[in-house]
Amino acid sequence: MRPIAFVTTLCVSIALIGCNAKTPANKTNASAPKLGIRPHGDETINFDPAKTSPEAKKAFDYIDTHIDEHVANLQTWVRQPSISNSGEGIPESAEMVKGFFDKFGCQQTRVYDVGITEYGTPGNPVVYAKCDFGAPKTLVFYWMYDTMPVTQPEGWVVPPFEGRLVSGDQASVPGAAKVMVARGSVNTKGSQMVTLNALTALKETMGGKLPVNIIFVAEGDEERMSIGLRQFMKQHSDLFKDADALYSGGPSEGCVYVELTTSGTAWGRGPTSSDIHGIWKRTVDSPAWRHIEMLGSLIEKGGNAPKIKGFFDNMEQPTPEQLDRLKLAGAKMDLKTAAKAVGVARFISDDAATMLRMLQYGTSFNLDGIWGGNMYAGGAGAILPNKIVSKHNIRYVPKMDGLDLVKKLRAQLDANGYKDVEVKLIGDVPWSRGSNPKNDITTAHNQAMAMMGISPGDSMAMFFGTAPKEATKPDTKPDAKDAPKPSDKMAYIPPPGYPAVTDRPITGGYWPSYLFTDGEVGEKVGTVSMPMGMTFGTFSAGGRAHAANEYFVIEGKGKTPGMATAEKYVVATVLNYAGTTTVPIRPKTPTK
């Protein structure tokens, strides 16, 4: 999954984009959809006119005029399923993304077949595009075009691939005026369309050119541990030799994914060749019950801490400054409101600072799913399964190692008497550090925030769908002794790259940052190393990634931005970056 940022990160129908069309700026096409979207919604966000360049104002006007079309572009994109777990719509989606980049005017576009990955499974296609505008600097945009499946369709207020617009109240998002409910809308097709719409607006109002060159890279395996992109970067790192920065990124926790299988065949007891009739349970051992006992031996009571020898070795502990930041952030939170927005009854901890500490810097050993035997809902049907499989994501932090954790899991299973249980490695995303926050692209993001009068602390409102509690920063620095005490089973990552925003919590979450960042990584793969934008990304808002009623904010409210504001933020950041050069620009290779 993409990192769970308090402002969600980083497409359209090919016919709708029309980036090379000659439609004059600020004039809508007669055939453009009429959705009645209010560009400003009920927001209190405003760009400071004194800090807004003439180029930005032209693009802003274009966005306001074309916002119905831009929202329709997103509707078209979310209506195309792209589920990497099942493969549904993946080839079609890769070609669709290539079409976006072709229509935008990129000279080089290609869908790459990466072949069989090191994990023994084929990787999904990677889409690459390079758009050369003859500019001094080249900016990279990372996309993931795959989404999670819909596991509980009955829980959706609208069909998950319809892309319907509903009020914030109807979608139980009181912090927004209007949202689009759809699978993939926030994770991450919404921010992708925000980016492409914004770049299109800028291109259309600047005579068909941008002040920076663009490289797009879009993977279809993010929800499968980015196994295809990892392969692609090994094979094609040279495609990024001209890149000067990644538009948005940030550090990443590590995550390793495994499947555990208990079978009668390997155990030597219970059914062996297939499931059998449940009547035989009177006389036959059950691999299913053995699997449940096995899982129980790996986790503390309550399911919140693994019992795996050496699991917590090499963890970094928090600094007093990091704990201070969590206390300040926690003081602005209403945990009951936050829990409701996330869709949970309550968090493990009732203390906000502790909850944030667990969310942002904790480790976990999760049970993602389990199956075997009679999988049909309702009714009956006596089955004694011969095999049970469970999925697990294990999240870890610097300086921990995902493959080492798998070895420790294997050793613990053996020690617990489960040598027959198979451990299958699905994939691993190593941890990474962020870039130096003083780099040009982060400076450009910060300038865009200043133009909007936005405090990074407001990002919590976007994540939880409501305004945070007011909190006054203390006159004196909180005493470290009053900070939450670290558990010996709680891991922490010092959040490098974010000191400019001392009260902004840095949430957990993994993404393939290690393939791009110029910061420290748990494993180096390929040769790409570039500064990353260490801030808001596309400044778009939404929530419920991986859950029912996933949504993307179309019309904002208060300091929660709608789609038009998010697009304007991209425009401002790109223009700021084009005009900010504190590091040498790499020599460019002419586009063939």
PyMOL commands that set and color helices and strands:
alter all, ss='L'
color gray80, all
select helices_A, chain A and resi 14-17+49-51+54-65+67-78+90-104+153-155+185-205+222-224+227-240+264-267+278-282+287-296+320-330+335-342+352-361+402-415+440-452+456-464+480-482+513-515+563-578
alter helices_A, ss='H'
color red, helices_A
select strands_A, chain A and resi 42-43+108-112+126-131+138-144+164-167+178-181+213-219+245-246+254-263+276-277+364-365+369-371+383-384+387-396+422-429+542-543+551-555+557-558
alter strands_A, ss='S'
color yellow, strands_A
deselect
rebuild
show_as cartoon
